[in-house]
Amino acid sequence: MRRCCAIARACGVLVALGCAFMAGSASGSNRDRLAEDGTIRHVTATGVRVLVRAEPGSGLVAIVAVVDPGEADRRAAAGVKEIVARSVFGAGANLSAEGVAREVYRSGGSVASVTSPDSIALRCLTTPNAFRDAVYLIGQALKNAAFDAETVRRAAAAADRDRAMAAQPLSIGAAVARAKLFVGHPYGVVQLPSDPNPRSLAVADLLRYYRTAFVPSGTTIAVVGDIEPRAAIQTVDNQMVDYDRRSGATRPPAGPSSDDHRMTGRDVERVTIRASTTAVVAACKAPGRASSDAAAVRVLAALLGEGKASRLFRAIRDVRGIGYVVGAETQLWRSGACSWRTSSVHRSAHNRTVARAPTAMFPGGYSGSSTA
Amino acid sequence: MWRTRISVLTAVAIMFSCSLRPACADGPRLVRATLANGVTSIVCPRPSRGLAAVDVWVRAGSAVERPNEFGAAHFVEHLLFRGTSTRGPGEVDRAIELLGGLLNAGTTRDHAHMFAVLPAEAVPDALAVISDALLGSTMAAEHVNIERSVILDELAAARNDPARDAVESAFRAAWGDAPYGRPVLSLAGDIASLDRDRILGFYRRCYRPENVIVVVVGDVSPNATLEAAKRAFGSVPAADVAGSARDSQTQPEPGPACGPVRTSPRTGFPPEEIWAWRLGRRDSRDAFMAELLAAVIEEALASARSPQSAGETFAVARADAVPLAGGILLYVASPIGVAGKAVSSAVLDSVVRRLATDGPSEIELAVARRRVLGRSLFRQETCAGLARDLGLWAMLGDAEAPIEAGLRLQQIGRADLQAYASRWLGGIPTQEGKQPR
């Protein structure tokens, strides 16, 4: 019985490798590899990395194109990356804005672009029979975004709206702390609601960023779901055949090394906005995903404040009843991480808590902000 | 040119229809059982890399509160984590976190629910902990004041949230002083004055086995999970006193549109105008129709504004439908003060009247189906999302609705939507607040 299972698994691997090989041949690449978890790794003729994993029976397909902006992030003014990410699904060289809207609906209505300090991700969740349309749509966003005036204005208005929606003490406190921790590094470029309106950005700036950042060598496309891997790779290959923009973009040198994240100083900033609560945010810099300590950062963060059984939650909320939102969050980026301890504070406890909480959260040192 | 455009759009619409595969074709199946004490269990096995979502629903929402209990539903939801006769403060959370999950809870107008995602093998233990937390809570007096302070901070934080304000304003506009019109988290004054006796009264009246539905989705064996649910919830005795959570649900009949009402401005965020309708819900088909109508209205408003939007304004109107045990809320929210060009009552009225008279076009219907199905697929992509949808719809009497969304949406035609819009939407109020119908 065990032998039968082993043979079946081996057959599965052989079939997958065969499929991958065929797809690789079709695109002129013979670099397809099959990982232990069943993920096929492929590189298109123009250098786009593709990861495909079949999950039969799920009835869904998720497509995510991740773009590493590299050096473009260091050169860009605040707000450019955000507006570019929001504009790539606007009108393009091959599609009108109306056409893009139709394609969005056709591919499932769940299409979005999301930025992080390391990347811009274009993602779509769709049904298997709309897979080709969805890949076409993402391909157009990678290759042919035109940044027409209406699309950019809409993107700027949407960015304004979302920033205003996020103008709450905790999120502003976290943004201020991050900016103070990563001065001079792209991770420290954050926009607060009080910052200049991104609507003043020139289209030329957006195009320059787009052409520098959206290059095949910095792009990875992942496809997971109810698809046949060989056909999926073929579809992606076909769409990426003319994605051949070249750029000297590289990722900036790693930020904090495994040593220089240590903090001994304390830096406190008070921010005042119109709001009905006070937030206390204490943050520290930590090693990023590229560091061998990344796993330790995650475990430490969980121990210190993630979960309702954590000491932080128990001490601040359960025992004292000081605030509703109490916890810890760690965002791991490639070359650094930001670990926050946060607490909202009820007015009646404002004064005594704001003075003491950051030290309790990070006895060793922190960059903190209280936002009221 | 226009004709060509129409034919292209029609072709696209047909493609939409063809590609709209029913979600239930080879989708998940449900296994159900009802225990002698009235607890219903629903299990949906589905491959999920060793994970499972547990979501336990109770008919104990804010609309079930009696006049002297305002705020009790939300207060109870907080106190559930504060310990039981066998677990001290913090031990409920600790027990779930030791199993690899994170426990949370929420309150709606009709229900409260407690949920977690865990390794599938931990589901039986998790069900035992959640059963204890829900049905064996001590609501200890010493925790009430601590939790009161936490809830007051939550209410204050909620006031910073424009999206929540819009939905709450819509409920208030549509239902006024009736139970659905009150804020789901309650008012600070209610929380400040609520004593333990009244909290306990609400808890004993509503947190009873016959009001509970247990949902488990993920890498689990249906029979073993039903058995685990029986072990966890089966020993709780059925209520032996008359009356149930449903007794106090007296809601007004579906009625005419209300609004516009205006939300409060916040830092950097403009106030919004809200129009709201109280729609009837005989079954889940009505809920799907309301959701389709909301999608059609939102899209029609975007199109209606586009000729004027070449200049300054990009105010985005949102429309949504919220299914409830006692009806459906349909609302439209539009920011004002953004270059002064929000959706006007006249534009909205013309859209609504067209839908009530002619129904949506084929294209509008196709686009709306795709949007509604897209949102549904996105929600149900995770075990937690599917468990939430299943629990909500099971509470509304139709557990299959979420997994049959594609099929159900396909069965709703233009004439159905026109009839539904004609019956429930009519028009919107005039300046004087009169229904122009």
Interface residues (C-beta under 8 A of the other chain):
Chain A: E55 G57 S58 G59 L60 A62 R102 Y105 R106 G108 G109 S110 L125 T126 T127 N129 A130 E150 R153 R154 A157 A158 D160 R161 R163 A164 M165 A167 Q168 P169 P193 I273 R274 A275 S276 T277 G307 K308 A309 F313 R314 R317 D318 V319 R320 G321 I322 G323 Y324 V325 S344 V345 H346 R347 S348 A349
Chain B: L9 V12 M15 F16 S19 R21 A23 A25 D26 G27 P47 F81 R82 P89 G90 D93 R94 E97 L102 L103 N145 I146 E147 R148 S149 V150 I151 L152 D153 E154 A156 A157 R159 N160 D161 P162 A163 R266 T267 G268 F269 A310 F314 V316 P335 V338 V367 R370 R371 L373 G374 R375 L377 F378 E381
